Amino acid sequence: MKVDQYAKAGIPFYWRIEQAATGIPIVYTYVLDPATKAYRDGEMFTGTVEATAPFSITVDLGVM
């Protein structure tokens, strides 16, 4: 699975985007735990992404 490859490569952040039944995407974020080399759950966004890591960003998912 690609996620395992990302973790093995040391990529610190991973976002997964799914299309909800409402038509507005849902964004799931994951953060790499360097000790276990596995991702832990981060935040989930619907409507608007207001993330601070890996950089500060605001995205209105309703206009995508």
ZIHU-V246689 format. One record per backbone hydrogen bond with DSSP energy under -0.5 kcal/mol. NH is the residue of the N-H (numbers start at 0). CO is the residue of the C=O. Records with the same first field share a line. If there is no record, write none. Layout:
NH = CO / CO
This chain:
4 = 0
5 = 1
6 = 2
7 = 3
8 = 4
9 = 5 / 6
10 = 5
11 = 9
13 = 29
15 = 27
17 = 25
19 = 17 / 23
22 = 19
25 = 17
26 = 44
27 = 15 / 25
28 = 42
29 = 13
30 = 39
31 = 11
32 = 37
33 = 31
36 = 32
37 = 32
39 = 30
41 = 28
44 = 26
46 = 24
47 = 45
48 = 58
49 = 47
50 = 56
56 = 50
58 = 48
60 = 46 / 58
61 = 46
62 = 59
63 = 60
